[in-house]
Amino acid sequence: MKKYFFYLLAFFLLTSTGCGGLGGTSLAKPKPLSVGEMTGTGSIVFVDVEGGFYGIKTDQKEKLLPLNLPERFKDIGLPVIYRAKKADAMTIQMWGTPVELLELKTDQPEGPESFIAN
């Protein structure tokens, strides 16, 4: 009976805490997101409409239209990690959600330097 209780208790603790320490850990603490901010991964795309423009297609298949994409990141297919906030703007592109990039980086060893907005 004690053994059964022990297994039941261990199962309960692991499932109720999400297996706390069993996953990978990160030394870098992510910045907390403010209201309206989003973060994720995706890749740079070029959309050949209305004269052409660059955007970010997220890994969740969302389309983001960065209003302040630095030139050094305008590389089709470049994988990026972004932190952005929705922009209160209308555009003529009619593609994706307009966003203001707060931070943009890539994990490519020879990729562009990280971008952090002021």
C-alpha positions, 0 to 999 in steps of 0.5 A: 500500500505504501508503494502504491501511495508513493507512486500515486504521489510522485505521479500527481506531483510531476503532472501538476507541476508540468515536470518542472525540472525535467525540461531544458533550462535557459540561462538567459531570462527572456524579457517580460512582454508588455501589453500588445507585444509578441515574440516568436520565430519566422523567416524573411519573405519578399512579397512582389505586390505593390512594388514589392516589400519585405515581411516576416512569415512566422513559424505559425504561418502568420504574416507580419509587416514590419514597418522598421525592418533594417536593411541588413535583414532584407535577406529572403529566407533568413530565419529570425527571432523577433519581438514586436508590438502591433503598430497602430497604422494602415498600409497600402500593402494589405498583407499581414499585421503591421508591427514595429520591431523592438528586437530582431536577431538571427541564429545564423553564425554569419547573419546580420548583427542583432537589431534593438529599437531605441 
